[in-house]
């Protein structure tokens, strides 16, 4: 099968890029798993926090906000963000609250918003009202629908076995060969491996495992309006989900690219930290899961043409910011592939370029 552009990776990055690129060229998207958005994209905490990440990531967040709010009817629902600090964390709490753009609130107000809060164990609290839940499934489906409407060919169950090229690129899977002029590497935790198979230097991407647990609440508590709650140093964070809470230990444990699973000991340690700052005991865990957040060495996304081979385009290193930044990242990918100006400031584009590692 031949197309102008071949995208490897069917997560949110690859799908949103396909939706953008297919308006101007023929696009084929390959996903190794039997379904789209299976790995990191299917295991997100699903929050839009504009102040999350470094300055470059925040620029992408801001550039993505309008799309998240309005495109295809929007995918955001308001949910406040609250930061908590234990008694010995005041300096770090002040720094993190300022970085997130949060306003300090009295402990009594914090407990009214998050009724299971232990005010003695969490004397510091700050709040921001204009955070949002992201309907991640709707965002993925909107991108898929747009890509298909533009003529994109999507193939699942296509694990890449060999890559040769360029001029053109030839990508072989178990049962097919695909050719294209431009190859977009949106392979998530496998992005460095894809580059190596293409004969190009690795960036030095590191997949880091992040676990989640879904826990029931005591009878009579409805968390629907509770905020997303983070703790200084990301010791844990929690979010309402289907009448329960999902709680993450906030770990970043290096991993090989793989179908990640939660470590029971890590979950137990994270829930112990959670219990130390709330008034409830965790008596049951309904389910656990984990995903891989893949970071470049500077924890900034990698978007752009490879400096060794301009027909190889990186769209990788999303870390924990993939859904937040997806619209702006896809738009930048389209601009770079088409050779048109980006709406992002030039310093931001430069900070994202894979050339910074060469």
DAFENWO-V328279 format. One record per residue. N is the residue number from 0. SS is DSSP state (hx for helix, st for strand, lp for the rest). PHI is phi in radians with two decimals (none if undefined). BURIAL is 1 if it has 16 or more other ideal C-beta (glycine too) atoms within 10 Angstrom, else 0. Layout:
n: (N N)
ss: (SS SS)
phi: (PHI PHI)
burial: (BURIAL BURIAL)
This chain:
n: (0 1 2 3 4 5 6 7 8 9 10 11 12 13 14 15 16 17 18 19 20 21 22 23 24 25 26 27 28 29 30 31 32 33 34 35 36 37 38 39 40 41 42 43 44 45 46 47 48 49 50 51 52 53 54 55 56 57 58 59 60 61 62 63 64 65 66 67 68 69 70 71 72 73 74 75 76 77 78 79 80 81 82 83 84 85 86 87 88 89 90 91 92 93 94 95 96 97 98 99 100 101 102 103 104 105 106 107 108 109 110 111 112 113 114 115 116 117 118 119 120 121 122 123 124 125 126 127 128 129 130 131 132 133 134 135 136 137 138 139 140 141 142 143 144 145 146 147 148 149 150 151 152 153 154 155 156 157 158 159 160 161 162 163 164 165 166 167 168 169 170 171 172 173 174 175 176 177 178 179 180 181 182 183 184 185 186 187 188 189 190 191 192 193 194 195 196 197 198 199 200 201 202 203 204 205 206 207 208 209 210 211 212 213 214 215 216 217 218 219 220 221 222 223 224 225 226 227 228 229 230 231 232 233 234 235 236 237 238 239 240 241 242 243 244 245 246 247 248 249 250 251 252 253 254 255 256 257 258 259 260 261 262 263 264 265 266 267 268 269 270 271 272 273 274 275 276 277 278 279 280 281 282 283 284 285 286 287 288 289 290 291 292 293 294 295 296 297 298 299 300 301 302 303 304 305 306 307 308 309 310 311 312 313 314 315 316 317 318 319 320 321 322 323 324 325 326 327 328 329 330 331 332 333 334 335 336 337 338 339 340 341 342 343 344 345 346 347 348 349 350 351 352 353 354 355 356 357)
ss: (lp st st st st st st st lp lp lp hx hx hx hx hx hx hx hx hx hx lp lp lp lp lp st st st st lp lp lp lp lp lp lp lp lp hx hx hx lp lp lp lp st st lp lp lp lp lp lp hx hx hx hx hx hx hx hx hx hx hx hx hx hx hx hx hx hx hx lp lp st st st lp lp st st st st st lp lp lp lp hx hx hx hx hx hx hx hx hx hx hx lp lp st st lp lp hx hx hx hx hx hx hx lp lp lp st lp lp lp lp lp lp st st st st st lp lp lp st st st lp hx hx hx hx hx hx hx hx hx hx hx hx hx hx lp lp lp st st st lp lp lp lp lp lp st st st lp lp lp lp st st st st lp lp lp lp st st st st st st st st st lp lp hx hx hx hx hx hx hx hx hx hx lp lp lp lp lp lp lp lp st st st st st st st st st st lp lp lp lp lp lp lp lp lp lp lp lp st st st st hx hx hx lp lp st st st st st lp lp st st st st st lp lp lp lp st st st lp lp lp lp lp lp lp lp hx hx hx hx hx hx hx hx hx hx hx hx lp lp st lp lp lp lp lp lp st st st st st st st st st st st lp lp lp lp lp lp st st st st lp lp lp lp lp lp st st st st st lp lp lp lp lp hx hx hx hx hx hx hx hx hx hx hx hx hx hx hx hx hx lp lp lp lp lp lp lp hx hx hx hx hx hx hx lp hx hx hx hx lp)
phi: (none -2.05 -2.58 -1.23 -2.27 -2.03 -1.85 -1.81 2.18 -1.93 -1.48 -1.10 -1.14 -1.12 -1.21 -1.20 -1.14 -1.07 -1.08 -1.33 -1.21 -1.26 -1.29 -2.23 -2.74 -1.40 -2.29 -2.10 -2.07 -1.98 -2.19 -1.20 -1.43 -1.19 -2.36 -1.34 0.91 -1.49 -1.52 -1.02 -1.16 -1.64 -2.35 -1.49 -1.28 1.09 -2.13 -1.88 -2.08 -1.08 -1.59 -1.58 1.84 -1.36 -1.05 -1.20 -1.08 -1.13 -1.09 -1.19 -0.99 -1.08 -1.21 -1.60 -1.05 -1.11 -1.09 -1.04 -1.34 -2.16 -1.10 0.96 1.55 1.54 -2.24 -1.88 -2.26 -1.03 -2.68 -1.13 -1.99 -2.15 -1.92 -2.03 -2.34 -1.25 -1.01 -1.69 -2.08 -1.04 -1.10 -1.13 -1.06 -1.08 -1.10 -1.20 -1.07 -1.13 -1.11 -1.50 1.26 -1.66 -1.91 -1.14 -2.27 -1.11 -1.05 -1.09 -1.20 -1.05 -1.23 -1.13 -1.41 -2.33 -1.08 -1.56 -1.13 -1.62 -1.18 -1.28 -1.40 -2.37 -1.33 -2.00 -2.57 -2.51 -2.43 -2.38 -1.39 -1.65 -1.59 -2.59 -1.30 -1.88 -1.38 -1.13 -1.13 -1.13 -1.07 -1.10 -1.18 -1.07 -1.14 -1.04 -1.10 -1.12 -1.08 -1.14 -1.09 -1.52 1.67 -1.10 -1.67 -1.98 -2.18 -1.73 1.15 -2.04 -1.36 -1.23 -1.89 -2.66 -2.34 -2.34 2.39 -1.45 1.45 -1.59 -1.31 -2.16 -2.05 -1.88 -1.96 -1.09 -2.35 -2.73 -2.22 -2.16 -2.20 -2.84 -1.31 -2.06 -1.97 -1.84 -1.66 -2.05 -1.58 1.04 -1.10 -1.70 -1.09 -1.13 -1.12 -1.11 -1.06 -1.09 -1.16 -1.47 1.40 -2.00 -1.12 -1.29 -1.42 1.76 -1.25 -2.16 -1.29 -2.13 -1.32 -2.32 -1.80 -2.42 -2.33 -1.78 -2.18 -1.26 -1.81 -1.00 -0.97 1.60 -1.78 -2.02 -1.52 -0.91 -1.77 -1.18 -1.36 -1.23 -2.00 -2.05 -2.14 -0.82 1.29 0.88 -1.10 -2.91 -2.54 -2.52 -2.65 -1.07 -2.74 0.92 1.41 -2.17 -2.07 -1.76 -2.19 -1.96 -1.22 1.25 -1.33 -2.34 -1.72 -0.98 -2.54 -1.21 -1.04 -2.95 -1.40 -1.25 -2.38 -1.30 -1.57 -1.02 -1.19 -1.09 -1.04 -1.08 -1.15 -1.15 -1.20 -1.15 -1.13 -1.07 -1.05 -1.19 -2.02 -2.25 -1.74 -1.80 -1.78 -1.52 -1.77 -2.70 -1.97 -1.32 -2.80 -2.39 -2.80 -2.59 -2.44 -1.88 -1.75 -1.76 -1.99 -1.31 -0.98 -1.71 1.04 -2.09 -1.01 -2.04 -2.36 2.61 -1.25 -1.14 -1.18 -1.46 -2.45 -1.19 -1.52 -1.94 -1.96 -1.50 -2.49 -2.56 1.20 -1.21 0.96 -1.66 -2.04 -1.04 -1.23 -1.00 -1.71 -0.98 -1.07 -1.22 -1.12 -1.18 -1.12 -1.16 -1.03 -1.06 -1.11 -1.19 -1.19 -1.46 1.25 -1.96 -1.12 -1.64 -1.31 -1.40 -1.05 -0.97 -1.10 -1.21 -1.02 -1.13 -1.19 -1.58 -1.14 -1.12 -1.08 -1.20 -1.77 -1.82)
burial: (0 0 1 1 1 1 1 1 1 1 1 1 1 1 1 1 1 1 1 1 1 1 0 0 1 1 1 1 1 1 1 1 1 0 0 1 1 1 1 1 1 1 1 1 1 1 1 1 1 1 1 1 1 0 0 1 1 1 1 1 1 0 1 1 1 0 1 1 0 0 1 0 0 1 1 1 0 0 1 1 1 1 1 1 1 1 0 0 1 0 0 0 1 0 0 1 1 0 0 1 0 1 0 1 1 0 1 0 0 1 1 0 1 1 1 1 1 1 0 0 0 1 1 1 1 1 1 1 0 0 1 1 1 1 1 1 0 0 1 1 1 1 1 1 0 1 1 0 0 1 0 1 1 1 0 0 0 1 0 1 0 0 1 0 1 1 0 1 1 1 1 0 1 0 0 0 0 1 0 1 1 1 1 1 1 1 1 1 1 1 1 1 1 1 1 0 1 1 0 1 0 0 1 0 1 1 1 1 1 1 1 1 1 0 1 0 1 0 0 0 0 0 1 0 0 1 1 1 1 1 1 1 0 0 1 1 1 1 1 1 1 0 0 1 1 1 1 1 1 1 1 1 0 0 1 0 1 0 0 1 0 1 1 0 0 1 1 0 0 1 1 0 0 1 1 0 1 1 0 1 0 1 0 0 1 0 0 1 1 1 1 1 1 1 1 1 0 0 1 1 1 1 1 1 1 1 0 0 1 0 1 1 1 1 1 1 1 1 1 1 1 1 1 1 1 1 1 1 1 1 1 1 1 1 1 1 1 0 0 0 0 1 0 1 0 0 0 1 1 0 1 1 1 1 0 1 1 0)
